[in-house]
């Protein structure tokens, strides 16, 4: 027999599927070599993928379903290894929105990392929202830095939700942004290690335990557990995908003259550049450079753009 379902957990070569919006996960394995046309990603199947599967009887732990095909994706978030390899990894697919969790300090934010994630969301058509955690600390100790962060990213066009997993500030706003039972959105939560992503998810729904997970297939995958990517249903509605903390984010398949097109604030200005194409670095009469000087584009974001140009070999080798 055949069926279709969504991948809700990826643990190496084993998966859990559910026929969303119904939440009734069941195990599955890959059948043969499932590949996506034109993709060289290390993982042909990602959480959020809609897949076709075969089963001879109702899927169970002893008789898992076999994934035979991956449906076309509406979008996906992908990153390339930040070493010199050409390998890329799909983080999640078919997303309604990505929430990038960050902190100003503890750990200190790396703006170039955040900007690479945002740019990749732009490339693959994923609406992005920044979740700034631990604001209970920053409002008291670093009010100027907090205001600067909002200025940089809100002027670029990105929503910023201030949250505190400790005090609960902003959690209801975030819950509403994720979705309701009626719209059933699928949203990704991602960010660097240590920013409190798991605590934010726990605050959204105290019944969840994103560090351990409600779905256990450890006995299927053995001792060599890889990083888990897992979807959870929220009691308030919608589904969230939890990804492991990221340490680097390399860009995939972008040419130098394309990078500026995915900075929304630069795209608004570049029509005024004297030359087309324009790298916005050395050319005379560059509208983007003028906007930086006049404060319409933040110097922090412009510096991230320059860093992406300079690190072409490292991040897109």
MIMARMAR-259662 format. One record per residue (C-alpha): residue in one letter; x, y negated, z negated. Coordinates in steps of 0.2 Angstrom, whole numbers, always signed. Each point is the difference from the previous one (the first is absolute). Last residue first. Layout:
residues N
{residuo:a u:X v:Y w:Z}
...
END
This chain:
residues 317
{residuo:x u:+171 v:-135 w:+11}
{residuo:x u:-15 v:-10 w:-5}
{residuo:x u:+4 v:-5 w:-18}
{residuo:x u:+19 v:+0 w:+0}
{residuo:x u:+3 v:-5 w:+18}
{residuo:x u:-13 v:-15 w:+0}
{residuo:x u:+6 v:-7 w:-17}
{residuo:x u:+3 v:-17 w:+7}
{residuo:x u:-17 v:-2 w:+8}
{residuo:x u:-9 v:+7 w:-15}
{residuo:x u:+11 v:-12 w:-11}
{residuo:x u:-6 v:-15 w:+10}
{residuo:x u:-18 v:+5 w:-3}
{residuo:x u:+3 v:+2 w:-18}
{residuo:x u:+8 v:-18 w:+0}
{residuo:x u:-15 v:-7 w:+8}
{residuo:x u:-11 v:+8 w:-13}
{residuo:x u:+10 v:-8 w:-14}
{residuo:x u:+1 v:-17 w:+9}
{residuo:x u:-19 v:-1 w:+0}
{residuo:x u:-9 v:-5 w:+16}
{residuo:x u:-10 v:-16 w:+0}
{residuo:x u:+14 v:-8 w:-11}
{residuo:x u:+6 v:-13 w:+12}
{residuo:x u:+17 v:+8 w:+3}
{residuo:x u:-8 v:+17 w:+2}
{residuo:x u:-13 v:-7 w:+13}
{residuo:x u:+15 v:-8 w:+9}
{residuo:x u:+8 v:+17 w:+1}
{residuo:x u:-16 v:+8 w:+7}
{residuo:x u:-3 v:-14 w:+13}
{residuo:x u:+17 v:+2 w:+8}
{residuo:x u:+6 v:-15 w:+9}
{residuo:x u:+18 v:+6 w:+3}
{residuo:x u:+3 v:+19 w:-2}
{residuo:x u:+11 v:+6 w:-13}
{residuo:x u:-10 v:+12 w:-11}
{residuo:x u:-19 v:+0 w:+4}
{residuo:x u:+4 v:+15 w:+12}
{residuo:x u:-10 v:-9 w:+14}
{residuo:x u:-8 v:+9 w:+15}
{residuo:x u:-6 v:-12 w:+6}
{residuo:x u:+10 v:-16 w:-2}
{residuo:x u:-7 v:-17 w:-6}
{residuo:x u:-9 v:+7 w:-15}
{residuo:x u:-17 v:-7 w:-3}
{residuo:x u:-9 v:+17 w:+2}
{residuo:x u:+12 v:+6 w:-14}
{residuo:x u:-10 v:-8 w:-14}
{residuo:x u:-15 v:+12 w:-3}
{residuo:x u:+11 v:+15 w:+3}
{residuo:x u:+12 v:-6 w:-13}
{residuo:x u:-13 v:-1 w:-13}
{residuo:x u:-7 v:+18 w:+5}
{residuo:x u:+17 v:+8 w:-1}
{residuo:x u:-3 v:+14 w:+12}
{residuo:x u:+5 v:-9 w:+16}
{residuo:x u:+17 v:-5 w:-8}
{residuo:x u:+5 v:+18 w:+1}
{residuo:x u:-3 v:+2 w:+19}
{residuo:x u:+16 v:-8 w:+7}
{residuo:x u:+11 v:+11 w:-11}
{residuo:x u:-8 v:+16 w:+7}
{residuo:x u:-11 v:+10 w:-12}
{residuo:x u:-1 v:+19 w:+0}
{residuo:x u:-1 v:+4 w:-18}
{residuo:x u:+6 v:-12 w:-15}
{residuo:x u:+9 v:+7 w:-15}
{residuo:x u:-8 v:+0 w:-17}
{residuo:x u:+11 v:+4 w:-15}
{residuo:x u:-2 v:+6 w:-18}
{residuo:x u:-19 v:+5 w:+1}
{residuo:x u:-10 v:+6 w:-15}
{residuo:x u:-10 v:+15 w:+5}
{residuo:x u:-16 v:-3 w:+9}
{residuo:x u:-18 v:+0 w:-8}
{residuo:x u:-14 v:+0 w:+12}
{residuo:x u:-16 v:-8 w:-6}
{residuo:x u:-18 v:+4 w:+4}
{residuo:x u:-16 v:-10 w:-1}
{residuo:x u:-13 v:-2 w:-13}
{residuo:x u:-1 v:-5 w:-19}
{residuo:x u:+5 v:+18 w:-5}
{residuo:x u:+15 v:-1 w:+11}
{residuo:x u:+4 v:+15 w:+11}
{residuo:x u:+19 v:+4 w:+0}
{residuo:x u:+12 v:+3 w:+15}
{residuo:x u:+17 v:+7 w:-2}
{residuo:x u:+17 v:-1 w:+6}
{residuo:x u:+12 v:+10 w:-10}
{residuo:x u:+19 v:-1 w:+2}
{residuo:x u:+7 v:+18 w:+2}
{residuo:x u:-1 v:+14 w:-12}
{residuo:x u:+13 v:+13 w:+1}
{residuo:x u:-7 v:+12 w:-13}
{residuo:x u:-13 v:+8 w:+10}
{residuo:x u:-12 v:-7 w:+13}
{residuo:x u:-15 v:+11 w:-3}
{residuo:x u:+0 v:+1 w:-19}
{residuo:x u:+2 v:-19 w:-1}
{residuo:x u:-17 v:-2 w:+9}
{residuo:x u:-8 v:-11 w:-14}
{residuo:x u:-13 v:-12 w:+4}
{residuo:x u:-4 v:-12 w:-14}
{residuo:x u:+16 v:-9 w:+1}
{residuo:x u:+16 v:-1 w:-11}
{residuo:x u:+6 v:-18 w:+1}
{residuo:x u:-16 v:-6 w:+8}
{residuo:x u:-11 v:+5 w:-15}
{residuo:x u:-17 v:-6 w:+4}
{residuo:x u:-15 v:-1 w:-13}
{residuo:x u:+6 v:-18 w:-5}
{residuo:x u:-5 v:-6 w:+18}
{residuo:x u:+7 v:-17 w:+5}
{residuo:x u:+11 v:+0 w:-15}
{residuo:x u:+7 v:+16 w:+4}
{residuo:x u:+4 v:-6 w:+18}
{residuo:x u:+9 v:-15 w:-7}
{residuo:x u:+10 v:+11 w:-12}
{residuo:x u:+5 v:+10 w:+14}
{residuo:x u:+6 v:-15 w:+10}
{residuo:x u:+10 v:-7 w:-15}
{residuo:x u:+14 v:-9 w:+10}
{residuo:x u:+13 v:+13 w:-5}
{residuo:x u:+3 v:+8 w:+17}
{residuo:x u:-3 v:-11 w:+14}
{residuo:x u:-18 v:-2 w:+8}
{residuo:x u:-15 v:+9 w:+7}
{residuo:x u:-18 v:+2 w:-3}
{residuo:x u:-9 v:+5 w:+16}
{residuo:x u:-19 v:-3 w:+2}
{residuo:x u:-14 v:+11 w:+7}
{residuo:x u:-17 v:-9 w:+0}
{residuo:x u:-16 v:+8 w:-5}
{residuo:x u:-11 v:-14 w:+5}
{residuo:x u:-15 v:+4 w:-11}
{residuo:x u:+9 v:+7 w:-14}
{residuo:x u:+10 v:-16 w:-2}
{residuo:x u:+16 v:-7 w:+6}
{residuo:x u:+18 v:-3 w:-4}
{residuo:x u:-2 v:-19 w:-1}
{residuo:x u:-14 v:+2 w:-13}
{residuo:x u:+12 v:+11 w:-11}
{residuo:x u:+14 v:-13 w:+2}
{residuo:x u:-11 v:-14 w:-6}
{residuo:x u:-5 v:+11 w:-15}
{residuo:x u:+18 v:+4 w:-3}
{residuo:x u:+5 v:-19 w:+0}
{residuo:x u:+5 v:+0 w:-18}
{residuo:x u:-2 v:+16 w:-9}
{residuo:x u:+12 v:-4 w:-14}
{residuo:x u:+14 v:+13 w:+3}
{residuo:x u:-4 v:+4 w:+18}
{residuo:x u:+2 v:-18 w:+4}
{residuo:x u:-5 v:-7 w:+16}
{residuo:x u:+1 v:-15 w:+11}
{residuo:x u:-7 v:+3 w:+18}
{residuo:x u:+9 v:-8 w:+14}
{residuo:x u:-9 v:-1 w:+17}
{residuo:x u:+12 v:-2 w:+15}
{residuo:x u:-1 v:-15 w:+12}
{residuo:x u:+18 v:-6 w:+1}
{residuo:x u:-5 v:-15 w:-11}
{residuo:x u:-7 v:+13 w:-13}
{residuo:x u:+17 v:+9 w:+1}
{residuo:x u:+12 v:-14 w:-4}
{residuo:x u:-11 v:-10 w:-11}
{residuo:x u:-5 v:+14 w:-11}
{residuo:x u:+18 v:+5 w:-3}
{residuo:x u:+4 v:-18 w:-4}
{residuo:x u:-14 v:-1 w:-13}
{residuo:x u:+6 v:+15 w:-9}
{residuo:x u:+18 v:-6 w:+1}
{residuo:x u:-5 v:-16 w:-8}
{residuo:x u:-11 v:+9 w:-14}
{residuo:x u:+15 v:+11 w:-5}
{residuo:x u:-2 v:+4 w:-19}
{residuo:x u:-18 v:-1 w:-4}
{residuo:x u:-8 v:+2 w:+17}
{residuo:x u:+13 v:+13 w:+4}
{residuo:x u:-3 v:+12 w:-15}
{residuo:x u:-19 v:+1 w:+2}
{residuo:x u:+3 v:+1 w:+19}
{residuo:x u:+7 v:+18 w:-2}
{residuo:x u:-6 v:+5 w:+18}
{residuo:x u:-1 v:-11 w:+16}
{residuo:x u:-11 v:+10 w:+12}
{residuo:x u:+3 v:-6 w:+18}
{residuo:x u:-13 v:+4 w:+12}
{residuo:x u:+2 v:+7 w:+18}
{residuo:x u:-11 v:+3 w:+15}
{residuo:x u:+7 v:+14 w:+10}
{residuo:x u:+2 v:-3 w:+19}
{residuo:x u:+16 v:+11 w:+3}
{residuo:x u:+12 v:-15 w:+3}
{residuo:x u:-8 v:-11 w:-14}
{residuo:x u:+2 v:+14 w:-13}
{residuo:x u:+18 v:+2 w:+6}
{residuo:x u:+2 v:-19 w:-3}
{residuo:x u:-7 v:+1 w:-17}
{residuo:x u:+11 v:+15 w:-5}
{residuo:x u:+15 v:-9 w:+7}
{residuo:x u:-4 v:-16 w:-9}
{residuo:x u:-2 v:+9 w:-17}
{residuo:x u:+18 v:+8 w:+2}
{residuo:x u:+7 v:-17 w:+5}
{residuo:x u:-8 v:-8 w:-15}
{residuo:x u:+9 v:+11 w:-12}
{residuo:x u:-10 v:-2 w:-17}
{residuo:x u:+9 v:+2 w:-16}
{residuo:x u:-5 v:+15 w:-10}
{residuo:x u:-4 v:-5 w:-13}
{residuo:x u:-2 v:-17 w:+10}
{residuo:x u:-12 v:-7 w:+12}
{residuo:x u:-10 v:+16 w:+1}
{residuo:x u:-7 v:+8 w:+16}
{residuo:x u:-14 v:+12 w:+5}
{residuo:x u:-3 v:+0 w:+19}
{residuo:x u:-19 v:+4 w:+3}
{residuo:x u:-3 v:+7 w:+17}
{residuo:x u:-17 v:-2 w:+8}
{residuo:x u:-13 v:+11 w:+10}
{residuo:x u:+13 v:+13 w:+3}
{residuo:x u:-1 v:+14 w:+13}
{residuo:x u:+17 v:+7 w:-4}
{residuo:x u:+13 v:+1 w:-14}
{residuo:x u:+19 v:-1 w:-3}
{residuo:x u:+5 v:+6 w:+17}
{residuo:x u:+19 v:+3 w:-1}
{residuo:x u:+14 v:-4 w:+12}
{residuo:x u:+16 v:+8 w:+4}
{residuo:x u:+13 v:-9 w:+11}
{residuo:x u:+14 v:+2 w:-12}
{residuo:x u:+11 v:-15 w:-5}
{residuo:x u:-6 v:-1 w:-18}
{residuo:x u:-16 v:-11 w:-3}
{residuo:x u:-11 v:+14 w:+5}
{residuo:x u:-14 v:-6 w:+11}
{residuo:x u:-17 v:-5 w:-6}
{residuo:x u:-18 v:+4 w:+6}
{residuo:x u:-17 v:-7 w:-5}
{residuo:x u:-14 v:+7 w:+11}
{residuo:x u:-14 v:-6 w:+11}
{residuo:x u:-16 v:+6 w:+8}
{residuo:x u:+8 v:+17 w:+2}
{residuo:x u:-4 v:+13 w:+13}
{residuo:x u:-5 v:+16 w:-7}
{residuo:x u:+13 v:+13 w:-7}
{residuo:x u:-2 v:+18 w:+6}
{residuo:x u:+2 v:+18 w:-6}
{residuo:x u:+0 v:-2 w:-19}
{residuo:x u:-3 v:+18 w:-7}
{residuo:x u:-12 v:+2 w:-15}
{residuo:x u:+6 v:+8 w:-15}
{residuo:x u:-4 v:+18 w:-4}
{residuo:x u:+7 v:+4 w:-18}
{residuo:x u:-3 v:-17 w:-7}
{residuo:x u:-17 v:-1 w:+9}
{residuo:x u:-7 v:-5 w:+17}
{residuo:x u:-17 v:+8 w:+4}
{residuo:x u:+3 v:+14 w:+12}
{residuo:x u:+10 v:+2 w:+16}
{residuo:x u:+6 v:-18 w:+0}
{residuo:x u:+6 v:-12 w:+13}
{residuo:x u:+3 v:-18 w:-2}
{residuo:x u:-2 v:-17 w:+9}
{residuo:x u:+9 v:-15 w:-8}
{residuo:x u:-5 v:-17 w:-5}
{residuo:x u:+16 v:-8 w:-7}
{residuo:x u:-1 v:-10 w:-16}
{residuo:x u:+14 v:+8 w:-8}
{residuo:x u:+13 v:+4 w:+14}
{residuo:x u:+3 v:+14 w:+12}
{residuo:x u:+14 v:+0 w:+13}
{residuo:x u:+12 v:-3 w:-14}
{residuo:x u:+18 v:-4 w:+6}
{residuo:x u:-6 v:-13 w:+12}
{residuo:x u:+6 v:+2 w:+18}
{residuo:x u:-17 v:-5 w:+7}
{residuo:x u:-4 v:-1 w:+19}
{residuo:x u:-14 v:+13 w:-1}
{residuo:x u:-3 v:+5 w:-18}
{residuo:x u:+6 v:+18 w:-4}
{residuo:x u:-7 v:+15 w:-8}
{residuo:x u:+12 v:+14 w:+1}
{residuo:x u:-7 v:+16 w:-6}
{residuo:x u:-15 v:-1 w:-12}
{residuo:x u:+2 v:-12 w:-13}
{residuo:x u:-7 v:+5 w:-17}
{residuo:x u:-16 v:-4 w:-9}
{residuo:x u:-7 v:-1 w:-18}
{residuo:x u:-18 v:-6 w:-4}
{residuo:x u:-6 v:-17 w:-7}
{residuo:x u:-18 v:-3 w:-3}
{residuo:x u:-3 v:-19 w:+0}
{residuo:x u:-14 v:-3 w:+13}
{residuo:x u:+4 v:-17 w:+9}
{residuo:x u:+10 v:+9 w:+7}
{residuo:x u:+2 v:+18 w:+5}
{residuo:x u:+14 v:+4 w:-12}
{residuo:x u:+17 v:+7 w:+4}
{residuo:x u:+15 v:+5 w:-11}
{residuo:x u:+17 v:+3 w:+7}
{residuo:x u:+15 v:+11 w:+0}
{residuo:x u:+17 v:-2 w:+10}
{residuo:x u:+7 v:-14 w:-12}
{residuo:x u:-14 v:-5 w:-12}
{residuo:x u:-12 v:-10 w:+10}
{residuo:x u:-17 v:-4 w:-8}
{residuo:x u:-16 v:-7 w:+6}
{residuo:x u:+0 v:+6 w:+18}
{residuo:x u:-17 v:-4 w:+8}
{residuo:x u:-11 v:+14 w:+7}
{residuo:x u:-6 v:+8 w:+16}
{residuo:x u:-6 v:+18 w:+2}
{residuo:x u:+2 v:+16 w:+9}
{residuo:x u:-5 v:+18 w:-2}
END
